[in-house]
Amino acid sequence: MIDRIVLYKLTDEYCTDAARAEIAAHAREVFAALPQVRDARVGLPADAEAKRSWDLSLVLRFDDLAAIEAYLPHPDHQAFVRYMEARTVVKKAWSFEAAG
């Protein structure tokens, strides 16, 4: 299993609790429907320090790296990428092999 962790820092316009919640709800809907994604967890900052650094987290679980490669060009994922581009200042993404 592979966990893909994605962190977003949003533009000032979207750095509100309401905007974060709206984006998180949209992300849950999109990633729940993607066939390659085995599990999707969407997170919002839990404390002030996290809120200063990041506004949204995604932890997506895939069977393997090939599933990630197949998911990246999926039209629904690409639509989400475009949706986030206008709302994001910084995005970081990493993939980790799930231990245990």
C-alpha positions in Angstrom: 0.0 0.0 0.0 1.1 3.5 -0.7 0.0 6.6 1.1 0.1 9.9 -0.8 0.2 12.9 1.5 -0.7 16.3 0.0 -0.6 19.6 1.9 -2.1 22.8 0.6 -1.5 26.4 1.7 -4.5 28.4 0.4 -4.6 32.0 -0.9 -5.6 34.7 1.6 -9.1 34.7 0.1 -9.7 31.1 1.0 -8.0 31.2 4.5 -11.3 31.1 6.4 -12.9 28.3 8.3 -15.9 28.4 6.0 -13.8 28.2 2.8 -11.6 25.5 4.2 -14.7 23.4 5.1 -16.2 23.9 1.6 -12.9 22.8 -0.1 -12.6 19.8 2.3 -16.2 18.7 1.5 -15.5 19.0 -2.2 -12.2 17.0 -1.8 -14.0 14.2 0.1 -16.6 13.9 -2.7 -14.0 13.9 -5.5 -11.6 11.4 -4.0 -14.3 9.0 -2.7 -15.4 8.5 -6.3 -12.0 7.9 -7.9 -11.5 4.2 -8.6 -7.8 4.0 -7.8 -8.2 5.6 -4.4 -8.7 2.9 -1.7 -9.1 5.4 1.1 -9.2 9.2 1.4 -8.8 11.3 4.5 -9.2 15.1 4.3 -7.8 17.1 7.2 -8.1 20.7 8.5 -5.6 22.3 10.8 -6.0 21.1 14.4 -4.0 23.9 16.1 -2.7 27.4 15.5 0.8 26.3 14.4 -0.6 24.0 11.8 -3.0 26.7 10.6 -0.1 29.1 10.1 1.6 26.6 7.8 -1.1 24.6 6.0 -4.8 24.8 5.4 -5.8 21.4 4.1 -4.3 17.9 4.1 -5.1 14.9 2.0 -4.0 11.3 2.8 -4.9 9.1 -0.1 -4.2 5.3 0.0 -3.4 3.4 -3.2 -2.6 -0.3 -3.8 0.7 0.6 -5.4 2.6 3.3 -7.4 1.0 2.2 -10.6 -2.4 3.1 -9.2 -1.1 6.6 -8.4 0.2 6.9 -12.0 -3.3 5.9 -13.3 -5.1 8.3 -11.0 -3.0 11.4 -11.8 -4.5 11.9 -15.3 -8.0 10.8 -14.4 -10.4 13.6 -15.5 -12.0 14.0 -12.1 -8.6 14.3 -10.5 -7.5 16.8 -13.2 -10.7 18.8 -12.5 -9.8 18.9 -8.8 -6.3 20.1 -9.7 -7.7 23.0 -11.7 -10.2 23.8 -8.9 -7.3 24.0 -6.4 -4.9 26.0 -8.6 -7.0 29.2 -8.2 -7.1 28.6 -4.4 -3.6 27.5 -3.6 -0.3 29.3 -2.9 1.8 26.2 -2.1 1.1 22.5 -2.6 3.4 19.7 -1.5 2.9 16.0 -2.2 4.8 12.9 -1.2 4.2 9.2 -1.5 5.2 6.7 1.2 5.0 3.0 1.4 2.7 2.1 4.2 4.5 0.2 6.9 2.4 -2.5 8.6 
